[in-house]
Amino acid sequence: MNDSTIKKNMIKLIAYYKNLEGKKFNLDYYLNSHLPMIKRLTGDALKQVAVDKGFSGGEPGSKPFYLIVAHLYFDNIDAFQSSLVPHFAEIMSDVPNYTDIEPVFQISEVLR
């Protein structure tokens, strides 16, 4: 794949929150305040949001490695960069309102 392909394909920002002992995560705030704030800031550029709540690891009865994984979809890299990146500091300043887990991010090109 070349750079022009990436500019045309859907982009997904993935936020991973590890399932760590003694850490907090206010799911209600995340779903009803934080994500709507991101939608307000990014507007129509944010096409879809999916949030996964881990309930098990690979072994039956084991704890999930990630407590929460969020997927934010954008039409292409330009839409992502122009709509979310300028607000990233504001978005990150809201993180302490719902968790003390440091999120890990990955930007992916959606292939299918």
C-alpha positions as CSV (number, residue, x, y, z in Angstrom):
1,M,0.0,0.0,0.0
2,N,1.2,3.4,-0.7
3,D,0.5,6.8,0.9
4,S,-2.3,7.7,-1.6
5,T,-4.2,4.5,-0.7
6,I,-4.1,5.4,3.0
7,K,-5.4,8.9,2.2
8,K,-8.5,7.2,0.5
9,N,-9.2,4.4,3.0
10,M,-11.2,4.6,6.2
11,I,-9.1,5.3,9.3
12,K,-9.8,4.1,12.8
13,L,-8.5,5.5,16.0
14,I,-8.4,2.8,18.7
15,A,-8.1,3.7,22.4
16,Y,-7.1,0.8,24.7
17,Y,-7.6,1.0,28.4
18,K,-5.8,-1.9,30.3
19,N,-7.6,-3.8,33.0
20,L,-5.4,-2.9,35.9
21,E,-6.1,-3.7,39.6
22,G,-7.0,-0.6,41.7
23,K,-7.8,1.6,38.7
24,K,-11.1,3.3,38.1
25,F,-13.2,3.7,34.9
26,N,-16.5,5.6,35.0
27,L,-18.2,4.1,32.0
28,D,-21.3,6.2,32.4
29,Y,-19.2,9.4,32.1
30,Y,-17.2,8.0,29.2
31,L,-20.3,7.0,27.2
32,N,-22.5,10.0,28.1
33,S,-20.0,12.9,28.4
34,H,-16.6,12.1,26.9
35,L,-17.7,10.5,23.6
36,P,-20.4,13.2,23.0
37,M,-17.7,15.8,23.5
38,I,-15.5,14.2,20.9
39,K,-18.5,14.0,18.5
40,R,-19.2,17.7,19.1
41,L,-15.5,18.6,18.4
42,T,-15.1,16.4,15.3
43,G,-18.6,16.9,13.8
44,D,-19.5,15.0,10.7
45,A,-15.9,13.8,10.3
46,L,-16.5,11.2,13.0
47,K,-18.5,8.5,11.2
48,Q,-19.0,5.8,13.8
49,V,-18.0,5.0,17.4
50,A,-17.9,1.5,18.9
51,V,-17.0,0.7,22.5
52,D,-16.1,-2.8,23.7
53,K,-16.2,-3.7,27.4
54,G,-14.0,-6.7,28.1
55,F,-15.5,-9.5,30.2
56,S,-13.0,-12.3,29.8
57,G,-9.5,-13.1,28.6
58,G,-8.6,-16.0,26.3
59,E,-9.0,-18.6,29.1
60,P,-12.5,-19.2,30.6
61,G,-12.9,-17.2,33.8
62,S,-9.8,-15.1,33.3
63,K,-9.9,-11.4,33.4
64,P,-9.8,-9.4,30.2
65,F,-6.5,-7.7,29.3
66,Y,-8.4,-4.6,28.3
67,L,-11.2,-3.1,30.3
68,I,-12.4,-0.8,27.5
69,V,-11.5,-0.6,23.8
70,A,-13.0,2.3,21.8
71,H,-13.0,2.5,18.0
72,L,-13.5,5.9,16.3
73,Y,-13.9,5.8,12.5
74,F,-13.1,8.5,10.0
75,D,-13.5,8.5,6.2
76,N,-9.7,9.0,5.7
77,I,-6.5,10.2,7.2
78,D,-7.2,13.8,6.1
79,A,-10.6,13.8,7.9
80,F,-9.0,12.4,11.0
81,Q,-6.2,14.9,11.1
82,S,-8.3,17.9,10.4
83,S,-11.1,17.1,12.8
84,L,-9.6,15.3,15.8
85,V,-5.9,16.3,16.0
86,P,-6.6,20.0,16.6
87,H,-8.7,19.1,19.7
88,F,-6.5,16.3,21.0
89,A,-5.2,18.3,24.0
90,E,-8.7,19.2,25.0
91,I,-9.9,15.7,24.7
92,M,-7.0,14.4,26.7
93,S,-7.6,16.9,29.5
94,D,-11.0,15.2,30.0
95,V,-9.5,11.8,30.6
96,P,-9.1,12.3,34.4
97,N,-12.8,12.9,34.7
98,Y,-13.5,9.2,33.9
99,T,-10.3,7.2,34.5
100,D,-6.9,7.0,36.0
101,I,-5.8,4.5,33.4
102,E,-3.5,5.9,30.7
103,P,-5.0,5.2,27.3
104,V,-2.9,3.6,24.6
105,F,-3.7,4.7,21.1
106,Q,-3.3,3.2,17.7
107,I,-4.3,4.7,14.3
108,S,-5.3,1.9,11.8
109,E,-6.2,1.8,8.2
110,V,-9.4,-0.2,7.9
111,L,-8.9,-2.8,5.2
112,R,-12.3,-4.6,5.4
